[in-house]
Amino acid sequence: MSHVAASDSPAPGTGDDPSAVFAALLTDEGRLLLEELRDHDPARELALATRLRRTHPAPLVSAALGQARLRQRAAAKFGADAERMFFTPDGVEQATRAAVAAHRAQRFAGRGVRRVADLGCGVGGDALALARAGISVLAVDRDPLTCTVARANAEALGLAHRIEVRQADVTSVDTGGCDAVFVDPARRSAARRGARVFDPEAYEPPLSWAVGTARRSGQAALKVAPGIPHASVPEGAEAEWVSHRGEVKEAVLWFGGPPGVRATLLPQGDTLAGAGLPDPPAGPVGRFLYEPDGAVVRAHLVAEVAAAVGGRLIDPAIAYVTADTLVPTPYATAYEITDGQPFQLKRLRALLREREVGTLTVKKRGSAVEPEELRRRLRLRGPNTATVFLTRAAGAPTMLIGHPAGA
């Protein structure tokens, strides 16, 4: 949910009417101005603004420049679509990445869902993905400007025929005409200047309300923070952790299907469902080290990865799997370990100099050492590369040196 103006800062003289400023961007003049700014260089923005204000109203130029900056930021999430879309600062920050939204939309479509109530739609990222999956959408947000932006995005991408945008408090909306709901609660505090909220009951609306709505709907998905404790997952729900290119993006609580836990890795789409395996035993570090994807770790599915590769943990409290053979798996990155010793800075420096390592990737789990400080103190030089894992093995601080398997 978004509650801020459409440009990075209010246009001169119009700070009290952001809707009017945004409306000007939708005029022919505003759209032509945005097209002219498509590939603008932010470093030359001052000179560009001075030139444009000779032929366009100053408030419109300010709004267009702000929108152009937002589109450049949004490209990381929306790709080429960002050039045609409209955003607010909070909308860029909070919108679901297009690949993640498309995955969720396909899951809804696979369940036979025809119409979804998107409660807390923001600028419409999820509504657009649902519409592209052939699902009609009732998109609801309480902020008038955000609703205007969501409508503009549906029109810009040719999906307005499938998306109805309604301004309302999501807790008061009748979703009776929908066969599923998607709830994306606000997880930032307006009272604390956008600070992240970690207590699910401090979401807006609270998680308990969203769960009640989901149970009444039957088919539902609730977007929550990836750090949600497993103890907070409602009974009967499936908790899915989603990563994109190795970075955990969100967790989703699914209703209307079998309960459990799942990790999904995008963009490849591999998904790992929990099998209820016990924690694997710990043992000595073998030739290969497997680093499970963050979604796998969050979903507590490291045991499933260990079973798949015939491995063991290096320590009962550390989510690194080790094995003596290399078994390909999409759910973990494998490294071949060349050295494993108790952590000692001088010994690490000597080993890396001996191997002429000038580029070092530092990974850590269970270590207090800061990677940047370590690199500074090592003073590396040389043509070769290496990876060092700062971790614990059998309860002791350990350094493991190696490289990606097969490299």
Buried (B, 14 or more C-beta within 10 A) or exposed (E): BBBBBBBBEBBEEBEEBBBEBBBBBBEEBBBEBBEBBEEBEEEEBEEBBEEBBEEBBBBBBBBBBBBBBBBBBBBEBBEEBBBBBBBBBBBBBBBBBBBBBBBBBBBBBEBEBEBBBBBBBBBBBBBBBBBBBEBBBBBBBBBEBBBBBBBBBBBBBEBBEBBBBBBBEBBEBEBEEBBBBBBBBBBBEEEEEBEEBEEBEEBBBBBEBBBEBBBEBEBBBBBBBBEBEEEEBBEBBBBBBBBBEEEBBBBBBBBBEEBBBBBBBBEEEEBBBBEEBEEBEBBEBBBBBBBBBBBBBBBBBBBBBBBBBEBBBBBEEBBBBBBEEBBEBBBBBBBBBBBBEEBEEEEBBEBBBEBEBBEBBBBBBBBEBEBEEBBEEBEBEBEEBBBBBBBBBEEEBBBBBBBEBEE
